[in-house]
Amino acid sequence: MTQLLPLTDQDIAQALSQTLNNWSYVSQRLIRKWHTKNWLESMAVVNQISIIAEKEQHHPNLTIKYSEVIVELYTHDINAITRLDVILADAIEKDIQGIIN
């Protein structure tokens, strides 16, 4: 499956500059942090990410704090960033905008 091939650093840099400009690439992971108003808003973000992840059948690591949500994406099967991670990050980015003001 071509989607399970690791992306090159150039591919990742291109995705970050074009569609994922709020994400960062740290230690072979795509990372995004959202600062929220409170616990309930954090949970709303996590719940929405869960729905998107299930739809895509690709699941991120999530860290939930009172007023912060951290998403860490990589393809666990090959321990690298793949097209699946970019697709999921883009879907999350577009959908979460409606939750956090």
Backbone hydrogen bonds in HBPLUS format (Angstrom, degrees):
<---DONOR---> <-ACCEPTOR-->    atom                        ^
c    i                          cat <-CA-CA->   ^        H-A-AA   ^      H-
h    n   atom  resd res      DA  || num        DHA   H-A  angle D-A-AA Bond
n    s   type  num  typ     dist DA aas  dist angle  dist       angle   num
A0004-LEU N   A0001-MET O   3.15 MM   3  5.81 161.4  2.19 117.2 122.8     1
A0005-LEU N   A0002-THR O   3.19 MM   3  5.58 159.9  2.24 117.1 116.9     2
A0007-LEU N   A0081-ILE O   2.77 MM  74  5.84 164.1  1.79 158.4 159.5     3
A0012-ILE N   A0008-THR O   3.00 MM   4  6.33 160.4  2.03 154.9 160.0     4
A0013-ALA N   A0009-ASP O   2.91 MM   4  6.09 160.9  1.95 146.9 152.3     5
A0014-GLN N   A0010-GLN O   2.97 MM   4  6.14 153.8  2.04 145.8 152.8     6
A0015-ALA N   A0011-ASP O   3.02 MM   4  6.31 158.9  2.06 147.7 152.8     7
A0016-LEU N   A0012-ILE O   2.94 MM   4  6.18 161.0  1.97 153.5 158.8     8
A0017-SER N   A0013-ALA O   3.02 MM   4  6.19 148.0  2.12 143.2 151.4     9
A0018-GLN N   A0014-GLN O   2.93 MM   4  6.02 142.2  2.08 147.1 157.3    10
A0019-THR N   A0015-ALA O   3.01 MM   4  5.71 152.8  2.08 143.6 150.6    11
A0020-LEU N   A0015-ALA O   2.92 MM   5  5.89 151.9  2.00 155.3 154.0    12
A0023-TRP N   A0020-LEU O   2.97 MM   3  5.38 164.0  1.99 119.3 123.7    13
A0024-SER N   A0031-ILE O   2.84 MM   7  5.17 154.4  1.91 146.3 154.8    14
A0031-ILE N   A0024-SER O   2.80 MM   7  5.17 162.4  1.83 149.3 154.0    15
A0026-VAL N   A0029-ARG O   2.91 MM   3  5.31 148.5  2.01 153.6 158.3    16
A0029-ARG N   A0026-VAL O   2.94 MM   3  5.31 134.7  2.15 110.4 123.4    17
A0030-LEU N   A0073-LEU O   2.99 MM  43  5.00 170.7  2.00 147.9 149.9    18
A0073-LEU N   A0030-LEU O   2.81 MM  43  5.00 164.1  1.83 149.6 154.9    19
A0032-ARG N   A0071-VAL O   3.03 MM  39  5.22 150.7  2.12 143.6 149.6    20
A0071-VAL N   A0032-ARG O   2.82 MM  39  5.22 167.1  1.83 158.5 163.0    21
A0034-TRP N   A0069-VAL O   2.85 MM  35  5.23 156.6  1.91 152.0 159.6    22
A0069-VAL N   A0034-TRP O   2.93 MM  35  5.23 154.0  1.99 146.9 154.6    23
A0036-THR N   A0067-SER O   2.91 MM  31  4.60 160.2  1.95 110.1 116.6    24
A0042-SER N   A0038-ASN O   3.02 MM   4  6.34 157.4  2.08 150.4 157.4    25
A0043-MET N   A0039-TRP O   2.88 MM   4  6.18 159.2  1.92 155.3 160.6    26
A0044-ALA N   A0040-LEU O   2.94 MM   4  6.16 146.5  2.06 140.8 150.2    27
A0045-VAL N   A0041-GLU O   3.02 MM   4  6.28 155.1  2.08 149.0 154.7    28
A0046-VAL N   A0042-SER O   3.01 MM   4  6.33 164.5  2.04 151.4 155.2    29
A0047-ASN N   A0043-MET O   2.83 MM   4  5.97 161.6  1.87 148.8 154.1    30
A0048-GLN N   A0044-ALA O   3.02 MM   4  6.16 155.5  2.08 142.9 149.3    31
A0049-ILE N   A0045-VAL O   2.91 MM   4  6.19 160.1  1.95 153.9 159.8    32
A0050-SER N   A0046-VAL O   2.90 MM   4  6.11 153.0  1.97 148.2 155.7    33
A0051-ILE N   A0047-ASN O   3.18 MM   4  6.48 150.0  2.27 143.3 149.8    34
A0052-ILE N   A0048-GLN O   3.11 MM   4  6.43 163.1  2.14 152.5 156.5    35
A0053-ALA N   A0049-ILE O   2.82 MM   4  6.00 165.0  1.84 156.1 160.5    36
A0054-GLU N   A0050-SER O   3.00 MM   4  6.13 158.8  2.05 145.1 150.4    37
A0055-LYS N   A0051-ILE O   3.06 MM   4  6.27 157.1  2.12 145.2 151.5    38
A0056-GLU N   A0052-ILE O   2.95 MM   4  6.23 155.5  2.01 152.0 158.6    39
A0057-GLN N   A0053-ALA O   2.74 MM   4  5.70 117.6  2.13 137.3 154.5    40
A0058-HIS N   A0053-ALA O   3.12 MM   5  5.28 156.1  2.18 142.7 148.2    41
A0061-ASN N   A0072-GLU O   2.95 MM  11  5.04 170.5  1.96 156.4 155.7    42
A0072-GLU N   A0061-ASN O   2.89 MM  11  5.04 158.2  1.93 154.7 156.3    43
A0063-THR N   A0070-ILE O   2.88 MM   7  4.99 152.5  1.96 145.4 151.6    44
A0070-ILE N   A0063-THR O   2.89 MM   7  4.99 162.6  1.92 147.9 152.8    45
A0065-LYS N   A0068-GLU O   2.80 MM   3  4.98 157.0  1.85 170.4 165.1    46
A0075-THR N   A0080-ALA O   2.80 MM   5  5.50 163.5  1.82 151.6 153.3    47
A0078-ILE N   A0075-THR O   3.20 MM   3  5.91 140.6  2.36 116.3 124.6    48
A0079-ASN N   A0075-THR O   2.77 MM   4  5.56 118.9  2.14 147.4 164.8    49
A0085-ASP N   A0082-THR O   3.04 MM   3  5.47 131.2  2.29 107.0 118.3    50
A0086-VAL N   A0082-THR O   3.42 MM   4  6.90 153.9  2.49 146.6 153.2    51
A0087-ILE N   A0083-ARG O   2.92 MM   4  6.16 163.5  1.95 157.8 162.2    52
A0088-LEU N   A0084-LEU O   2.97 MM   4  6.13 162.7  2.00 145.3 150.2    53
A0089-ALA N   A0085-ASP O   2.85 MM   4  5.96 163.2  1.88 147.3 152.7    54
A0090-ASP N   A0086-VAL O   2.98 MM   4  6.08 160.7  2.02 146.6 151.7    55
A0091-ALA N   A0087-ILE O   3.01 MM   4  6.24 159.1  2.06 147.5 153.3    56
A0092-ILE N   A0088-LEU O   2.86 MM   4  6.06 162.8  1.89 156.5 161.2    57
A0093-GLU N   A0089-ALA O   2.90 MM   4  6.03 167.8  1.92 150.7 154.5    58
A0094-LYS N   A0090-ASP O   3.08 MM   4  6.25 165.6  2.10 150.5 153.5    59
A0095-ASP N   A0091-ALA O   3.11 MM   4  6.22 157.3  2.17 145.4 151.6    60
A0096-ILE N   A0092-ILE O   2.92 MM   4  5.92 166.4  1.94 165.8 167.4    61
A0099-ILE N   A0096-ILE O   2.87 MM   3  5.31 155.6  1.93 117.4 125.3    62
A0100-ILE N   A0096-ILE O   3.30 MM   4  6.59 162.1  2.33 168.6 172.6    63
